[in-house]
Amino acid sequence: MSANGTNMKGELKVSCFNVRGIMPSTKCIENIIEEYDVDIIGVTEHWLFPNMLSYLNSIDPSYYGFGVSNATLDPYISHHRGKGGVGFICKKSMRPYISCMDFETDRICGITIKFPDCIAINIAIVYMPSTNCTAADFSDHIEQLYDLHNTYHTDSSELIIMGDFNCEIKGERCKRITPYRGPQLKAFLENVNFESVNNSEMCTGPSYTFEATAENANSTMIDHVLIDRNSLNRIIKCCILEAKGNVSDHLPI
């Protein structure tokens, strides 16, 4: 997603991508960087253990990365396979303007971008509980989205919330809504006046972000970039990418 405005210098190119393992998706991210020259990539499900998070620094020499691991991972177990995790890969040239947001959860990672003479831009990458988790767990994380909004969307700062929300919401490009989960996320958007940019008519590319492989299953739009409706006119373009070398079952936005 590319954005501009009177209080931003030039463009800010932002992407979110459920990589389903950062290591096998490294080539795809390299291709996205080369083709689209993105400034910020938020990743979900990097699957890295805490002692492996430095891998996010190795994707491209012009970028640096950081993140959080799934809190249940134990690096000393014999079956060393990761899960979950969120993080960022950012241009090194932007490092002087980026600071980290602090969260007490392993499902949200955030940054604040503050250019001179500009308002702050807060970006949070989110991995909401999957359908394997309880309804109560999903509701708890919806409440965390309200806390996130109330803290980081202010008169002096803007907020972008993006990532894998594990639910569909009805919009211009998606006509389905995930039972129980979808209405909760939709209510959140209505209450804070936010909108899914990739579910709006301005977005191009496929009308889904998750490619179903099971027989008779639908591909779904469960990944979103959420922004204040009053800021939509600052979006230059938004697209769901069929990126080269993608081995994930999600598509990057």
Salt bridges, closest charged atoms under 4 A:
GLU30 OE1 - LYS27 NZ 3.92
ASP37 OD1 - LYS91 NZ 2.92
ASP39 OD1 - LYS91 NZ 3.31
GLU45 OE1 - ARG20 NH1 3.24
ASP137 OD1 - HIS141 ND1 3.33
GLU158 OE2 - ARG234 NH1 2.21
ASP164 OD2 - HIS250 NE2 3.85
GLU168 OE2 - ARG176 NH2 2.96
GLU190 OE2 - ARG229 NH2 3.34
GLU195 OE1 - ARG229 NE 3.35
ASP223 OD1 - HIS250 ND1 2.81
ASP228 OD2 - HIS153 NE2 2.81
ASP249 OD1 - ARG20 NE 3.39
ASP249 OD1 - HIS250 NE2 3.86
